[in-house]
């Protein structure tokens, strides 16, 4: 269930990440959307991953040995919805030049961790989850 003040919490979480540089295991795409989920409803889809990796290879190893994929990790916490019905606060996966990534829908845009901090990204969502 979403907090009553989840829009304010999510806005503050995104705003706090605007100038936070990308760093595996501290501020990466998965941890950013997990922080957003915590702000929305208190559920942390990355709780089993935090503090367990510091590199891209490390992240992939932990993912492979824990859930197997980003989608499987999100499936354990949230219900999938058709991407056409994604709403504010929902999480989506998409492909970019680096591979698979995740973002949160807010203010009509998809927000993701980038090299220079959280930013709105242009993407074609592949899968969406209702965060609640």
VORO-473485 format. One line per field, with one value per atom (N, C-alpha, C): atom name; residue number from 1; x, y, z. Coordinates in Angstrom, 2 decimals, decimal comma. Each point is the difference from the previous one (the first is absolute). Example, Ala and Ser with C-alpha at 12.3 -4.5 7.8 and 13.67 -1.06 7.14 Angstrom:
2
name <- (N;CA;C;N;CA;C)
resi <- (1;1;1;2;2;2)
x <- (13,19;-0,89;0,90;-0,35;0,82;-0,77)
y <- (-5,69;1,19;1,20;1,05;1,19;1,09)
z <- (7,80;0,00;0,00;-0,72;0,06;0,73)
This chain:
132
name <- (N;CA;C;N;CA;C;N;CA;C;N;CA;C;N;CA;C;N;CA;C;N;CA;C;N;CA;C;N;CA;C;N;CA;C;N;CA;C;N;CA;C;N;CA;C;N;CA;C;N;CA;C;N;CA;C;N;CA;C;N;CA;C;N;CA;C;N;CA;C;N;CA;C;N;CA;C;N;CA;C;N;CA;C;N;CA;C;N;CA;C;N;CA;C;N;CA;C;N;CA;C;N;CA;C;N;CA;C;N;CA;C;N;CA;C;N;CA;C;N;CA;C;N;CA;C;N;CA;C;N;CA;C;N;CA;C;N;CA;C;N;CA;C;N;CA;C;N;CA;C;N;CA;C;N;CA;C;N;CA;C;N;CA;C;N;CA;C;N;CA;C;N;CA;C;N;CA;C;N;CA;C;N;CA;C;N;CA;C;N;CA;C;N;CA;C;N;CA;C;N;CA;C;N;CA;C;N;CA;C;N;CA;C;N;CA;C;N;CA;C;N;CA;C;N;CA;C;N;CA;C;N;CA;C;N;CA;C;N;CA;C;N;CA;C;N;CA;C;N;CA;C;N;CA;C;N;CA;C;N;CA;C;N;CA;C;N;CA;C;N;CA;C;N;CA;C;N;CA;C;N;CA;C;N;CA;C;N;CA;C;N;CA;C;N;CA;C;N;CA;C;N;CA;C;N;CA;C;N;CA;C;N;CA;C;N;CA;C;N;CA;C;N;CA;C;N;CA;C;N;CA;C;N;CA;C;N;CA;C;N;CA;C;N;CA;C;N;CA;C;N;CA;C;N;CA;C;N;CA;C;N;CA;C;N;CA;C;N;CA;C;N;CA;C;N;CA;C;N;CA;C;N;CA;C;N;CA;C;N;CA;C;N;CA;C;N;CA;C;N;CA;C;N;CA;C;N;CA;C;N;CA;C;N;CA;C;N;CA;C;N;CA;C;N;CA;C;N;CA;C;N;CA;C;N;CA;C;N;CA;C;N;CA;C;N;CA;C;N;CA;C;N;CA;C;N;CA;C;N;CA;C)
resi <- (1;1;1;2;2;2;3;3;3;4;4;4;5;5;5;6;6;6;7;7;7;8;8;8;9;9;9;10;10;10;11;11;11;12;12;12;13;13;13;14;14;14;15;15;15;16;16;16;17;17;17;18;18;18;19;19;19;20;20;20;21;21;21;22;22;22;23;23;23;24;24;24;25;25;25;26;26;26;27;27;27;28;28;28;29;29;29;30;30;30;31;31;31;32;32;32;33;33;33;34;34;34;35;35;35;36;36;36;37;37;37;38;38;38;39;39;39;40;40;40;41;41;41;42;42;42;43;43;43;44;44;44;45;45;45;46;46;46;47;47;47;48;48;48;49;49;49;50;50;50;51;51;51;52;52;52;53;53;53;54;54;54;55;55;55;56;56;56;57;57;57;58;58;58;59;59;59;60;60;60;61;61;61;62;62;62;63;63;63;64;64;64;65;65;65;66;66;66;67;67;67;68;68;68;69;69;69;70;70;70;71;71;71;72;72;72;73;73;73;74;74;74;75;75;75;76;76;76;77;77;77;78;78;78;79;79;79;80;80;80;81;81;81;82;82;82;83;83;83;84;84;84;85;85;85;86;86;86;87;87;87;88;88;88;89;89;89;90;90;90;91;91;91;92;92;92;93;93;93;94;94;94;95;95;95;96;96;96;97;97;97;98;98;98;99;99;99;100;100;100;101;101;101;102;102;102;103;103;103;104;104;104;105;105;105;106;106;106;107;107;107;108;108;108;109;109;109;110;110;110;111;111;111;112;112;112;113;113;113;114;114;114;115;115;115;116;116;116;117;117;117;118;118;118;119;119;119;120;120;120;121;121;121;122;122;122;123;123;123;124;124;124;125;125;125;126;126;126;127;127;127;128;128;128;129;129;129;130;130;130;131;131;131;132;132;132)
x <- (0,84;-0,84;0,89;-0,36;0,79;-0,24;1,07;-0,14;-0,93;-0,68;-0,90;0,76;1,22;0,79;1,05;-0,26;1,00;0,44;-0,89;0,50;1,11;-0,16;1,03;1,28;-0,14;1,17;0,75;-0,75;0,65;0,69;-0,67;0,61;1,31;-0,01;1,21;1,11;-0,36;1,00;0,65;-0,81;0,53;0,86;-0,51;0,73;1,35;0,04;1,25;1,04;-0,46;0,91;0,41;-0,47;0,29;1,49;0,82;1,43;0,86;-0,61;0,73;0,63;1,31;0,65;-0,25;-0,09;-0,21;1,17;-0,31;1,03;-0,60;0,55;-0,51;-0,05;-1,13;-0,17;-0,39;0,01;-0,42;-1,10;0,22;-1,02;0,06;-0,76;-0,10;-1,49;-0,32;-1,39;-0,92;0,45;-0,84;-0,18;1,07;-0,11;-0,81;0,09;-0,80;-1,49;-0,44;-1,43;-0,43;0,90;-0,33;-0,21;0,85;-0,19;-1,35;-0,38;-1,29;-1,14;0,12;-1,03;-0,13;1,12;-0,02;-0,74;0,24;-0,67;-1,50;-0,41;-1,41;-0,77;0,57;-0,79;0,79;1,29;0,80;0,56;-0,26;0,51;1,32;1,04;1,32;0,33;-0,17;0,30;1,49;0,85;1,45;0,59;-0,84;0,53;1,01;-0,15;0,94;1,28;0,06;1,14;0,88;-0,59;0,73;1,25;1,11;1,26;0,70;-0,51;0,57;0,81;0,07;0,79;0,52;1,07;0,59;0,35;-0,27;0,31;-1,17;0,02;-1,03;0,03;1,20;0,15;-0,54;0,32;-0,50;-1,51;-0,60;-1,45;-0,62;0,59;-0,52;0,14;1,10;0,19;-1,03;-0,20;-0,97;-1,40;-0,33;-1,31;-0,19;1,01;-0,10;-0,19;0,67;-0,09;-1,20;-0,66;-1,12;-1,35;-0,31;-1,28;0,15;1,17;0,22;-0,17;-0,88;-0,23;-0,64;0,09;-0,66;-1,50;-0,54;-1,44;-0,44;0,76;-0,35;0,07;0,98;0,11;-1,22;-0,41;-1,17;-1,29;-0,06;-1,19;-0,23;1,06;-0,17;-0,67;0,02;-0,53;-1,27;-0,12;-1,08;-0,68;-1,23;-0,75;0,30;0,12;0,19;-1,31;0,14;-1,13;0,41;-0,97;0,29;0,68;1,05;0,74;-0,91;-1,05;-0,94;-0,77;-0,04;-0,75;0,91;1,27;0,93;-0,45;0,10;-0,41;1,17;-0,22;1,02;0,48;1,31;0,59;0,29;-0,49;0,27;1,41;0,54;1,35;-0,10;0,92;0,05;1,42;0,13;1,30;0,04;1,21;0,20;1,42;0,26;1,34;0,64;1,28;0,78;1,35;0,92;1,30;0,80;-0,31;0,71;-0,67;-1,18;-0,74;-1,33;-0,45;-1,28;0,15;-1,01;0,00;-1,41;-0,13;-1,31;-0,19;-1,27;-0,34;-1,32;-0,30;-1,26;-0,77;-1,31;-0,84;-0,41;0,29;-0,32;-0,16;-1,07;-0,27;0,03;-0,55;-0,10;1,31;1,06;1,31;0,52;0,94;0,68;1,32;0,24;1,19;0,90;1,28;0,96;1,31;0,83;1,35;0,84;0,70;0,91;1,39;0,97;1,37;0,08;-0,85;0,09;-1,12;-0,78;-1,08;-1,33;-1,05;-1,33;-0,43;-0,57;-0,44;-1,15;-0,80;-1,05;0,67;-0,45;0,58;-1,10;0,36;-0,92;0,18;-1,07;0,11;-1,32;0,10;-1,17;-0,12;-0,92;-0,12;-0,32;0,66;-0,22;-0,98;0,16;-0,84;-0,24;-1,18;-0,31;-0,52;0,28;-0,47;-0,73;-1,12;-0,74;0,65;0,49;0,70;-1,02;-0,32;-0,95;0,07)
y <- (-1,18;1,18;1,25;0,93;1,23;0,90;0,69;0,99;1,11;0,64;1,11;1,13;0,25;1,11;-0,48;-1,13;-0,57;0,96;0,86;0,89;0,93;0,51;0,87;-0,79;-1,18;-0,85;-0,35;-0,37;-0,36;1,20;1,13;1,23;0,31;-0,09;0,28;-1,01;-1,26;-1,03;0,27;0,32;0,31;1,26;1,03;1,26;-0,18;-0,81;-0,23;-0,71;-0,68;-0,77;0,75;1,24;0,76;0,09;0,27;0,20;-1,10;-1,10;-1,12;-0,83;-0,10;-0,74;-1,50;-0,63;-1,44;-0,73;-0,96;-0,80;-1,37;-1,03;-1,35;-0,32;-0,52;-0,42;1,11;1,24;1,13;0,81;0,36;0,72;-0,49;-1,05;-0,53;-0,10;-0,45;0,03;-0,82;-1,16;-0,84;0,58;0,52;0,57;1,29;0,78;1,22;-0,33;-0,93;-0,31;-0,69;-0,75;-0,61;1,09;1,04;1,13;0,67;0,11;0,58;-0,86;-1,32;-0,91;0,13;0,11;0,19;1,29;1,06;1,28;-0,11;-0,82;-0,12;-0,88;-1,17;-0,95;-0,74;0,29;-0,64;-1,36;-0,48;-1,29;0,23;-0,74;0,14;-1,22;0,09;-1,15;-0,31;0,88;-0,22;-0,37;-0,33;-0,26;-1,14;-0,99;-1,13;0,33;1,18;0,37;1,09;0,82;1,14;-0,47;0,65;-0,29;-1,26;-0,65;-1,27;0,11;1,18;0,16;1,43;0,15;1,32;0,23;-0,99;0,09;-0,55;0,25;-0,55;-1,53;-0,56;-1,46;-0,54;0,69;-0,41;0,03;1,05;0,11;-1,17;-0,33;-1,11;-1,34;-0,18;-1,24;-0,14;1,08;-0,03;-0,22;0,67;-0,18;-1,45;-0,56;-1,38;-1,00;0,24;-0,96;0,24;1,14;0,31;-0,22;0,81;-0,14;-0,44;0,24;-0,38;1,12;0,96;1,13;1,15;1,18;1,18;-0,25;-0,56;-0,26;-0,93;-1,06;-0,95;0,66;0,87;0,71;0,90;0,72;0,87;-0,80;-1,16;-0,86;-0,47;-0,12;-0,46;1,06;1,25;1,10;0,64;0,02;0,77;-0,80;0,41;-0,65;0,70;-0,81;0,56;0,61;1,07;0,62;0,24;0,10;0,32;1,37;0,13;1,28;1,15;-0,28;1,06;0,55;-0,76;0,41;0,41;0,19;0,46;1,37;0,18;1,25;0,62;1,20;0,68;-0,93;-0,09;-0,83;-1,43;-0,43;-1,37;-0,12;-1,21;-0,29;-0,71;0,34;-0,66;-0,43;-1,02;-0,34;0,51;0,29;0,43;-0,35;0,03;-0,26;1,33;0,14;1,15;-0,52;0,91;-0,42;-0,87;0,08;-0,80;-1,35;-0,20;-1,23;0,29;-0,90;0,16;0,98;0,84;1,01;0,09;0,69;0,22;1,49;0,40;1,40;0,06;1,17;0,23;1,08;-0,17;0,96;1,11;1,23;1,15;1,24;0,74;1,23;-0,23;-1,13;-0,29;-0,40;-0,20;-0,37;-1,22;-0,68;-1,11;0,51;-0,24;0,48;-1,18;0,16;-1,08;0,59;-0,86;0,41;0,10;1,13;0,20;0,29;0,14;0,28;1,24;0,99;1,26;0,18;-1,03;0,10;-0,43;0,09;-0,37;1,00;-0,53;0,86;-0,67;0,82;-0,52;-0,61;-1,18;-0,69;-0,34;0,03;-0,45;-1,50;-0,74;-1,45;-0,61;-1,23;-0,81;-1,08;0,15;-0,99;-1,39;-1,00;-1,40;-0,68;0,24;-0,61;1,07;-0,04;0,97;-0,74;0,58;-0,53;1,10;-0,35;0,92;0,01;1,14;0,13;0,39;-0,98;0,24;-1,12)
z <- (0,00;0,00;0,00;-0,82;-0,10;1,21;0,40;1,06;-0,47;0,93;-0,36;-0,67;0,47;-0,55;-1,01;-0,66;-0,90;-1,11;-0,56;-1,05;0,50;1,21;0,57;0,25;0,57;0,27;-1,29;-1,04;-1,26;-0,62;-0,01;-0,53;0,72;1,32;0,79;-0,30;-0,20;-0,31;-1,35;-1,00;-1,33;0,06;0,65;0,10;0,70;1,05;0,73;-0,86;-1,05;-0,86;-1,27;-0,19;-1,22;-0,31;0,98;-0,25;0,62;0,31;0,61;-1,12;-0,05;-1,09;0,09;-1,15;-0,09;0,65;0,85;0,65;0,33;-0,62;0,23;1,49;0,43;1,39;0,95;-0,48;0,83;-0,67;-1,26;-0,77;-1,44;-0,27;-1,35;-0,34;-1,20;-0,43;0,91;0,43;0,85;1,39;0,58;1,34;0,00;-1,09;-0,09;0,00;-0,86;-0,02;1,29;0,62;1,30;1,04;-0,01;0,91;-0,25;-1,27;-0,35;0,54;-0,13;0,52;1,51;0,69;1,45;0,34;-0,76;0,24;-0,24;-0,95;-0,36;0,98;0,34;0,80;1,08;0,12;1,04;-0,38;-1,21;-0,46;-0,73;0,41;-0,61;-0,84;-1,33;-0,85;-0,09;0,53;-0,05;1,35;0,97;1,35;0,02;-0,86;-0,04;-0,77;-0,61;-0,83;0,62;0,83;0,56;0,76;-0,32;0,66;-0,48;-1,04;-0,45;-1,29;-0,61;-1,22;-0,13;-0,79;-0,23;-1,46;-0,85;-1,43;-0,80;-1,31;-0,87;0,02;-0,07;0,05;1,33;1,09;1,31;0,06;-0,58;-0,02;-0,77;-1,14;-0,81;0,73;0,71;0,76;1,12;0,75;1,09;-0,56;-1,10;-0,62;-0,44;-0,65;-0,50;1,14;1,12;1,11;0,92;-0,14;0,89;-0,68;-1,00;-0,70;-1,45;-0,58;-1,38;-1,00;0,32;-0,91;0,77;-0,59;0,58;0,06;-1,07;-0,05;1,12;0,23;1,06;1,38;0,20;1,28;0,21;-1,04;0,12;0,14;-0,67;0,11;1,43;0,81;1,38;0,87;-0,45;0,82;-0,55;-1,33;-0,62;-1,11;-0,32;-1,08;-1,32;-1,04;-1,33;-0,50;-0,77;-0,68;-1,45;-0,87;-1,40;-0,03;-0,79;-0,04;-0,40;-0,76;-0,39;1,19;1,09;1,19;1,16;-0,29;1,05;0,49;1,32;0,64;0,74;0,49;0,81;1,10;0,14;1,05;-0,41;-1,15;-0,44;-0,56;0,05;-0,49;-1,34;-0,92;-1,31;-0,30;-0,86;-0,56;-1,43;-0,47;-1,39;-0,41;-1,29;-0,52;-0,39;0,31;-0,48;-0,49;-0,30;-0,55;0,97;1,28;1,00;0,27;-0,55;0,25;0,66;0,86;0,67;1,16;0,15;1,07;0,56;1,13;0,60;0,28;0,03;0,23;0,77;0,52;0,70;-0,78;-0,11;-0,70;0,97;-0,39;0,84;-0,89;0,19;-0,75;-1,51;-0,42;-1,42;-0,67;0,79;-0,54;0,76;-0,63;0,66;0,56;1,28;0,70;0,34;-0,31;0,25;0,50;0,57;0,40;-1,27;-0,15;-1,12;0,56;-0,86;0,45;0,89;-0,27;0,75;1,02;0,24;0,98;-0,59;0,79;-0,49;-1,06;-1,08;-1,10;-0,74;-0,66;-0,86;-1,23;-0,39;-1,15;-1,00;-1,26;-1,05;-0,14;0,10;-0,08;-0,45;-0,44;-0,33;1,07;0,94;1,07;-0,55;0,59;-0,39;0,93;1,30;1,04;1,06;0,63;1,06;1,24;1,16;1,28;0,76;0,60;0,85;1,37;0,41;1,28;1,06;0,85;1,11;1,00)
